[in-house]
């Protein structure tokens, strides 16, 4: 029993997930960040598409300012999401390579 406790001392409990190694922590962080970026992309995209007025309907004021701000946020979040997905693929590369070889 003493060996079991020593071998599991390095476990970390984050948000209901048991993280047992540095690699697991990296994967967990990439998954969490990619989820939040996906939510941000969805919200800003849907707001620009469905809520805010387009074209000449938003000539001045808050609607035009909000539209430009949300487009900027959407573009930067999209860029960050592509980087995070690239990191996700790199972290899973051995798994991908193994399954493509089957």
N, C-alpha and C positions, 0 to 999 in steps of 0.2 A: 504493500500500500504506500510505503514511503517513496518508492521509485515512481509511482504513478503521480503523486503530488509534485515531486520535483520536475518531472517531465512536462507538467502542465502549468508550471508557475508563470510562464511567459504569456499566458492567455490574457486577452483584453476584451472587455465587454462593451460594445459600442452600439447604441440604439437598438438593442434587442438581438444583435448579431455577435456571435463569439468569434473574435479574430485571434488566430493562433500564430501568425507569423508576420514578418514585415511585408511579404508579398500579398498576403491576405488583406493587410491594412491598406496597401496601395490599391488593390482591386476594389475594396469596399469604398474608398474615397473616390475613385474614378466613377464608380456606379452612382454614388450619391450626387456628385457634381453633374454628371451627365443627365440624371433625372431632373435636377433643378433647372438646368439649362434647357432641357426639352420642354418643361412646363413654362418657362419664361418665353421661349420661342412660340409656343402655342398661344399663350395669352396675348402677346404683342401682335402676332399675326392675325388672330381672330378679331382683336380690337380694331386694327387698321382696316381689316376687310369688312367687318359687319357693323361696327359702332360709329367710327369717326366718318364725317362727310368727306367725299372725294371731290377733286377738281375745284370748280368755281364755287361750290357750295361752302368751302372753307376758306374764304378770301382773307379773313382777318381773325384775330383774337385767339382764344384758347384752343379751339379745335385745330387750327393750323399749327400752332406751337406744339400741341400734344401729338399731332400726327408726325411732325418732323422728329420730335424726341423719340417716339415709339419706333419709327423706322430706324433711327440710329441705334437704339437699344437692340432691336431685332437683328440688325446686321452684325453688330459686335457679338451678340450672343450666338449667332450662327457661326461666326468665325471661331469662337471659343469652343463651341460644340464640336466642330470639325477637328480641332486640336485634341480635345478629350477623347473623341472616338478613335483618332490615330493612336493615342496612348493606350486605349483599351485594346486595340488590335495588337500593338506591340507586346503588351502584357500577356495576351492569349496566343502569341505566335506559335509556341510549341504545340499547343492544343490544335490549332488550325493546321499546322504542318502534319501532325500525326494523323488527323482525320482525313486530310486530302490524300494521304498516302495509301489509304485503305482501298 
